[in-house]
Amino acid sequence: MRHTLASAILSASIAALAIAAPAAAQDVEATPDFKASGSVALVTDYRFRGVSQSDKGFAIQGGLTGSHKSGAYAGFWASNLAGWGTFGGPNLELDLFGGIKFPVGAGALDIGLTWYMYPGGAQITDFAEPYIKLSGTAGPVSLLAGVAYAPSQEALGNWYNTPESVVGDKEDNLYIWGDAAAGIPGTPLTIKGHIGYSDGNPGLGPNGTSVAPTGSYWDWLVGLDYVLGPVTFGVAYVDTDISTSSVEYLRLQPNFSSTKDGSTIAGSKVLFSISAAF
């Protein structure tokens, strides 16, 4: 009787393993080597490092990223724009990026490069910018520190409006920033903050453009996100320390003012956004 019961248990166990084995194999197969993720957003103003790129108006944005389990990734992000120089064509910014992200201690290190493009627009406005980002957590707070350095390129040159202007000039640009975010316990709300420092061209590049207008300045942001499934509703206050009374700022006119009323495109503003991840 004991032998019969043991045999029955053994047979049942073998049958269960036989059923479970394909399921386990399916679980392994369900973890792909490659995956894709993306997002779309509507914002009331496209601010790049504190400065409006959409003439203080609405912008539609979106992107797609493909990543490998090794940490390598590549993708693109795009937005309509206007107001900081005249790019011509469709007034579209298209950023191509790629890099690798890998764990470092309890955080992660991300090394990559972004190529900023303005398809169909003016010549010599595209430029490349390598970056390094270190992310981690401190208790409930997510932290990120980044450095982006664009080597000397014509798109960043000092072509207009300063005594040192030379058509074809090449300049570099440095951007250092930090981000922090923390969820508010018991709510779907996340509070976030950002501060950045730009150092680069004190004048204007080709077609009246510049990544770091006035040479060097600070930008910052404080905001709140409400997450509802894959959708995020956001509100944020953004500002810079670019003074409208400085000589450097006055040299950038009219390229550095809103086409609507001549006001600065680097001043304080409350922004609203809605985005969806997929």
Secondary structure, DSSP 8 states (H G I E B T S, - for coil): -HHHHHHHHHHHHHHHHHHHHHHHHHHHHTS-SEEEEEEEEEESS-EETTEESBTTS-EEEEEEEEEETTSEEEEEEEEE-BSSS---TT-EEEEEEEEEEEEETTEEEEEEEEEEE-TTS-SS--EEEEEEEEEEEETTEEEEEEEEEEEEEGGG---BSSTT--TT--EEEEEEEEEEEEE-TTSSEEEEEEEEEEE--SSB-GGG--SSTTSEEEEEEEEEEEEETTEEEEEEEEEE---TTSHHHHHTTTTTB-TTTS-BSSS-EEEEEEEEE-
